[in-house]
């Protein structure tokens, strides 16, 4: 047996850290890059620095080898959250990452985690709205007004640039397991798949600029219950106050408040239709390839953040100007065809 001399260097797997400590929708959009990295570099060790609200989306992902949770201190606005940054920096230094990729392309996260973390190769978009300086980058990719390109493609392009890849598959990768399936079954209180078709409605948005009127949502729910009584209705979201407002006016609806994001994803996959404003659940819906009616305000770039699923129907307008009649027409087009398919089977 040949002995390895102590002077010989043993090549270790490349260690990569990716920064995505922001919102749920952002992680959905970026989730495919971990799969693509492993295709090209199967022995690499991938760590993702995420936020507490989007961590669930990668917890079961076998392409992710490590997770670091760190919420932006400027959002939490506490001394503890600021001090936590320096604990994370110390941890990153200790890990000795070879490459750091800031998917957020944020000046703040780049400085704190990649630069102060002493990562050898630091990669992000330059001239991104949140990153105007090259000082802390070793490798910068010009942003070139990429708001006209879908964010999932932007993320994959940045990873391709950082790792000398040419991968093309930008589709999200939300990984679930049997535990998530069992959690869904327990939630609907059945031992097998749901027997009745159902529709998911997401009434709450992450900001007022994205929020459609609750009274209009109420109108839509009553329209569905009156015209399509064979469908159950799930009220899905994180804002209990808004969901309870609609549930009290529609007692037959099923509340799904603050459930696991992976369970919600599975619920969406089995849904006959989802109606949602722009946000994390909307991105989960199109990633699930389910029929979707998305309400997207005009101030957002549809090319950059819109759903990629061909089953998606987008109403792109000022939120306050979206009429219930527009939604009802789309519902009729989708559910009448859906009803015919159910009857034929």
Secondary structure as the mmCIF struct_conf table of DSSP 4:
data_model
#
loop_
_struct_conf.conf_type_id
_struct_conf.id
_struct_conf.beg_label_comp_id
_struct_conf.beg_label_asym_id
_struct_conf.beg_label_seq_id
_struct_conf.end_label_comp_id
_struct_conf.end_label_asym_id
_struct_conf.end_label_seq_id
HELX_LH_PP_P HELX_LH_PP_P1 UNK A 2 UNK A 5
TURN_TY1_P TURN_TY1_P1 UNK A 6 UNK A 7
BEND BEND1 UNK A 8 UNK A 8
HELX_LH_PP_P HELX_LH_PP_P2 UNK A 9 UNK A 14
STRN STRN1 UNK A 15 UNK A 20
BEND BEND2 UNK A 22 UNK A 22
HELX_RH_AL_P HELX_RH_AL_P1 UNK A 24 UNK A 30
TURN_TY1_P TURN_TY1_P2 UNK A 31 UNK A 31
HELX_RH_AL_P HELX_RH_AL_P2 UNK A 32 UNK A 40
TURN_TY1_P TURN_TY1_P3 UNK A 42 UNK A 43
STRN STRN2 UNK A 45 UNK A 50
TURN_TY1_P TURN_TY1_P4 UNK A 52 UNK A 54
HELX_RH_3T_P HELX_RH_3T_P1 UNK A 55 UNK A 57
TURN_TY1_P TURN_TY1_P5 UNK A 58 UNK A 60
TURN_TY1_P TURN_TY1_P6 UNK A 62 UNK A 63
STRN STRN3 UNK A 66 UNK A 69
HELX_RH_AL_P HELX_RH_AL_P3 UNK A 73 UNK A 76
HELX_RH_AL_P HELX_RH_AL_P4 UNK A 79 UNK A 95
TURN_TY1_P TURN_TY1_P7 UNK A 96 UNK A 96
BEND BEND3 UNK A 98 UNK A 98
STRN STRN4 UNK A 99 UNK A 102
TURN_TY1_P TURN_TY1_P8 UNK A 103 UNK A 104
HELX_RH_AL_P HELX_RH_AL_P5 UNK A 107 UNK A 109
HELX_RH_PI_P HELX_RH_PI_P1 UNK A 110 UNK A 115
TURN_TY1_P TURN_TY1_P9 UNK A 116 UNK A 118
BEND BEND4 UNK A 120 UNK A 120
STRN STRN5 UNK A 121 UNK A 126
BEND BEND5 UNK A 127 UNK A 127
STRN STRN6 UNK A 128 UNK A 128
TURN_TY1_P TURN_TY1_P10 UNK A 129 UNK A 130
STRN STRN7 UNK A 131 UNK A 131
TURN_TY1_P TURN_TY1_P11 UNK A 135 UNK A 136
BEND BEND6 UNK A 138 UNK A 138
STRN STRN8 UNK A 139 UNK A 142
BEND BEND7 UNK A 145 UNK A 145
HELX_RH_3T_P HELX_RH_3T_P2 UNK A 146 UNK A 148
BEND BEND8 UNK A 149 UNK A 149
HELX_RH_AL_P HELX_RH_AL_P6 UNK A 151 UNK A 163
TURN_TY1_P TURN_TY1_P12 UNK A 164 UNK A 164
HELX_RH_AL_P HELX_RH_AL_P7 UNK A 178 UNK A 187
TURN_TY1_P TURN_TY1_P13 UNK A 188 UNK A 189
BEND BEND9 UNK A 191 UNK A 193
BEND BEND10 UNK A 195 UNK A 196
STRN STRN9 UNK A 198 UNK A 202
BEND BEND11 UNK A 206 UNK A 207
HELX_RH_3T_P HELX_RH_3T_P3 UNK A 208 UNK A 210
HELX_LH_PP_P HELX_LH_PP_P3 UNK A 211 UNK A 213
HELX_RH_AL_P HELX_RH_AL_P8 UNK A 214 UNK A 227
TURN_TY1_P TURN_TY1_P14 UNK A 229 UNK A 230
BEND BEND12 UNK A 231 UNK A 231
STRN STRN10 UNK A 232 UNK A 237
BEND BEND13 UNK A 238 UNK A 238
HELX_RH_AL_P HELX_RH_AL_P9 UNK A 240 UNK A 249
TURN_TY1_P TURN_TY1_P15 UNK A 251 UNK A 252
BEND BEND14 UNK A 253 UNK A 253
STRN STRN11 UNK A 254 UNK A 257
BEND BEND15 UNK A 258 UNK A 258
HELX_RH_AL_P HELX_RH_AL_P10 UNK A 261 UNK A 270
BEND BEND16 UNK A 272 UNK A 272
STRN STRN12 UNK A 273 UNK A 277
BEND BEND17 UNK A 278 UNK A 279
HELX_RH_AL_P HELX_RH_AL_P11 UNK A 280 UNK A 287
TURN_TY1_P TURN_TY1_P16 UNK A 288 UNK A 289
STRN STRN13 UNK A 292 UNK A 296
TURN_TY1_P TURN_TY1_P17 UNK A 298 UNK A 299
BEND BEND18 UNK A 300 UNK A 300
HELX_RH_AL_P HELX_RH_AL_P12 UNK A 302 UNK A 305
BEND BEND19 UNK A 306 UNK A 306
TURN_TY1_P TURN_TY1_P18 UNK A 310 UNK A 311
STRN STRN14 UNK A 312 UNK A 316
BEND BEND20 UNK A 317 UNK A 317
HELX_RH_3T_P HELX_RH_3T_P4 UNK A 319 UNK A 321
HELX_RH_AL_P HELX_RH_AL_P13 UNK A 324 UNK A 344
#
